[in-house]
Amino acid sequence: MFGGISVGRSGSAQLVAEQAAGFFRGDEDRAAVLLHHAEGRPLVEVGLALDLSTDAAALRVSAGCETAKWSLTKVNSGAGN
């Protein structure tokens, strides 16, 4: 559950979600990415789950992916140490 949003997933997906928690700006970005990419839900459903328009859900997914990518690049380059 992220910020009151239930995101069902398998045990391995749960582990990935917990490990990746620090790579997102907030629970809503993380939930949007997980709903769309981990669960394969269309953006319309992501928007409904998060009480957002489809366009706003797409922006959350995009922003969440970019933030996670930047965070992972920073960690992999050793900048986080």
N, C-alpha and C positions, 0 to 999 in steps of 0.2 A: 504494500500500500504506500503510495507516494502522495503526501499532502492531501490525504483523504480520498485519493483516487485508487481504486482497486485495479491492480495490474496482475492478472493471473499468468503464471509461467512455470516451466519445469524447474527442477532443482538446479541444473547447470545454469539456466538463464537467471535464476535468482542470485546465484553466486556472482555472475558477471555484473548484474545490476548493482549488487552491493559493492563490488570492487570499483565500479565505474562511478559511484555516487559523487565523488569529488570532482569529476570531470565536467559537470554541468553547472550552470548558473543557478538553477533552482529546481524544485520538485516538478514544476509544470513542464519545463523543457525536457527533463529526464523522462517523465511519464509519456510525453508526446513521442519521443524517440522510441521508447520501448513499445508503446502501443503500435506504432507504425512499422518499425523495423523488426522487432523481436516477435511480435504477435501477428504481423502482416495485416493489420487493420487498415482499411482505406482512410484517407484524410477526413472524409465526412464523419466516420465513426469516431476518429480521434477528436474532432471538433465537438461532437456531441458529448463525449465522455468528459471533456475538459470545459464544457460550456463556452466554446469558441466557435467562430465562423470557420468554414473550411479553409479560407485564405489565411486566417490567423493561425489555425492548426498547422498549415504548411509552413508558415514562417517560424513557428515554434520548433518544428522538426528540423528545418534547415539551420536555424540558429543553434539548436542543441547539438546537431552533428558538427557544425563548425567549431563550437566551443570545445567539444570533446576531442576533436581532431587537434586543435591547438594545444590543449592540455596534454594529450598523449605525445605530441611532438616535443613539447617542453620537457616532459619526463624522460623521454628517450634520448634527448640531447644532453641530459644531465643538468639542465638549467634549474631543476627543482631541488638540487642538492646544495 
